[in-house]
Amino acid sequence: MTAAELDRHRGASPSTGDLVTARLVLHPLTVAEAERLVTGRPGDGDRWVPGYPTAGDISAARRFLAARAAEGGAAHPGAYEIRRRDDAYAIGGVDFHGPPDEEGSLTIGYGLMPTAQGKGYASEAVRALLNSALTRGFTRVKGDADHENAASHRVMTAAGMTLIGQDERVKYYEIAWPGIAARQTTTEPPP
């Protein structure tokens, strides 16, 4: 797919559901891919950097599989493997933690392998996921990070999220799109 085609589809590949950015492909996990992450055994064609998946990737895959098993998984908006465009290696993951609440609000999580950190990949991936949430009609996306996790605070801020509060352990961020009529779809919009 050319850059012009990606721009026309707002960074989404209509044929694969991949979210494509300048340097990354956010590939929506299938059930089989999530099961491989949980077992830590790549299948034919999987390209994982050494050490992938992390405990966070495995946890996200389990959450995704549990949601898919409950009620056919129709309400789960997705979990994505973060792959570099230049070599297609998986370097981390980003996901919606579960279905939206009654107001159309979602919570996200993300993580990268240490060798991929500090390069702006996390902010790039989170921006793509936020854009996906907006185009799919969700009204708000939330995220949080422990006080000590300054890198994650920078990621959420760089992606357009705002610090909205904190407690003794965690800082809370969100981005909201007032005036969006909540469509709350679980699939990408048509091209």
C-alpha positions in Angstrom: 0.0 0.0 0.0 1.4 3.4 -1.0 1.8 6.4 1.4 -1.0 8.1 -0.5 -3.3 5.2 0.0 -2.5 5.0 3.7 -3.2 8.8 4.0 -6.6 8.3 2.3 -7.4 5.6 4.8 -6.1 7.5 7.8 -3.3 5.1 8.4 -5.4 2.0 8.3 -4.9 -0.7 5.8 -8.4 -1.7 4.7 -7.4 -5.1 3.6 -5.6 -6.2 6.8 -6.9 -4.0 9.5 -3.3 -3.0 10.3 -2.7 0.5 11.6 0.3 1.9 9.6 2.5 4.8 10.7 5.7 6.3 9.3 7.8 3.6 11.0 5.4 1.0 12.5 2.7 -1.4 11.7 0.2 -2.1 14.5 -1.1 -5.5 13.6 -4.4 -6.6 15.2 -3.9 -9.9 16.9 -5.9 -12.9 15.8 -6.9 -15.5 18.3 -4.1 -17.8 17.0 -1.5 -15.1 17.3 -2.6 -14.2 20.9 -2.4 -17.9 21.8 1.2 -18.1 20.5 2.1 -15.0 22.6 0.7 -16.7 25.7 2.8 -19.8 25.1 5.8 -17.8 24.0 6.3 -19.9 20.9 6.4 -18.1 17.6 4.7 -19.7 14.6 5.9 -19.9 11.0 6.2 -16.4 9.7 6.3 -14.7 13.2 9.2 -12.4 13.5 10.0 -11.5 17.2 13.0 -9.6 18.5 14.9 -11.5 21.2 13.0 -11.4 24.5 9.6 -10.8 23.0 6.9 -11.3 24.2 7.3 -9.7 27.6 5.0 -10.4 30.6 3.0 -7.3 29.6 2.5 -8.7 26.1 1.4 -12.0 27.5 -1.0 -10.3 29.9 -2.5 -8.3 27.1 -2.9 -11.4 25.0 -4.6 -13.2 27.8 -7.0 -10.3 28.4 -7.8 -10.3 24.6 -8.4 -14.0 24.6 -10.7 -13.9 27.6 -12.7 -11.1 26.0 -12.9 -13.0 22.7 -14.2 -16.1 24.6 -16.8 -14.1 26.5 -19.8 -13.3 24.3 -17.9 -14.1 21.1 -15.5 -11.2 21.7 -17.6 -8.7 19.7 -17.2 -6.0 22.3 -13.4 -6.0 22.5 -11.9 -3.2 20.3 -8.5 -5.0 19.8 -5.0 -5.8 20.8 -2.1 -5.0 18.5 1.4 -6.2 18.0 3.8 -3.4 17.3 6.0 -4.2 14.3 8.8 -2.2 12.7 7.9 -1.4 9.1 11.5 -1.8 7.8 11.9 -5.4 8.9 8.5 -6.6 10.2 9.9 -7.6 13.6 7.5 -7.4 16.6 8.9 -5.1 19.2 6.0 -4.7 21.6 2.3 -4.3 21.9 -0.5 -1.8 22.4 -4.1 -2.6 23.3 -7.4 -1.6 24.6 -7.9 -3.2 27.9 -11.4 -4.2 27.2 -14.7 -3.0 25.8 -15.8 0.6 26.2 -17.8 1.6 29.2 -21.4 2.9 28.9 -20.0 6.4 28.0 -17.8 5.1 25.1 -14.6 5.4 27.2 -11.6 3.0 26.7 -8.4 2.3 28.6 -5.1 1.5 26.8 -1.9 -0.1 27.7 1.4 -0.4 25.8 4.9 -1.6 26.1 8.1 -2.0 24.1 11.1 -4.3 24.3 14.0 -2.4 26.0 16.0 -2.4 22.7 13.1 -0.5 21.1 12.6 2.1 23.8 13.8 5.7 23.6 13.2 6.0 19.8 9.7 7.5 19.8 8.0 4.2 18.8 5.7 4.1 21.8 4.3 7.7 21.2 3.9 6.8 17.5 2.0 3.6 18.3 -0.2 5.3 20.9 -1.1 8.2 18.5 -2.1 5.6 15.9 -4.3 3.8 18.5 -5.9 7.1 19.6 -6.6 8.0 16.0 -8.2 4.6 15.6 -10.4 5.1 18.7 -11.5 8.5 17.4 -12.4 7.3 13.9 -14.3 4.4 15.4 -16.4 6.7 17.4 -15.1 6.2 21.0 -15.5 9.3 23.1 -12.5 9.0 25.5 -9.3 7.1 26.0 -7.6 6.7 29.4 -4.2 5.6 30.5 -2.1 5.5 33.6 1.4 5.0 34.8 3.2 4.7 38.1 4.8 8.0 39.3 8.3 6.6 38.7 7.5 5.8 35.0 8.5 9.2 33.5 9.0 7.7 30.1 5.3 6.5 30.0 4.2 10.0 31.1 6.1 11.5 28.2 4.6 9.0 25.8 1.0 9.8 26.8 1.7 13.5 26.7 3.4 13.3 23.3 0.4 11.3 22.0 -1.9 14.2 23.0 -3.2 12.9 26.3 -3.6 15.2 29.3 -2.7 14.5 33.0 -6.0 14.6 34.8 -5.1 13.4 38.3 -3.0 11.2 40.5 -3.1 9.3 43.7 -0.3 8.1 45.9 0.9 5.5 43.3 -0.4 6.4 39.8 -0.8 9.4 37.4 -3.9 9.3 35.2 -4.1 10.6 31.7 -6.9 10.9 29.1 -7.9 12.3 25.8 -11.6 13.1 25.1 -13.5 14.1 22.0 -16.5 16.1 23.2 -19.3 16.2 20.7 -18.5 12.8 19.3 -21.6 10.8 18.9 -20.5 7.5 20.3 -20.7 4.8 17.6 -18.6 2.5 19.7 -17.7 0.2 16.8 -15.2 -2.6 17.3 -14.0 -2.8 13.7 -12.1 -0.3 11.6 -14.3 2.1 9.5 -14.7 1.1 5.8 -12.4 2.7 3.2 
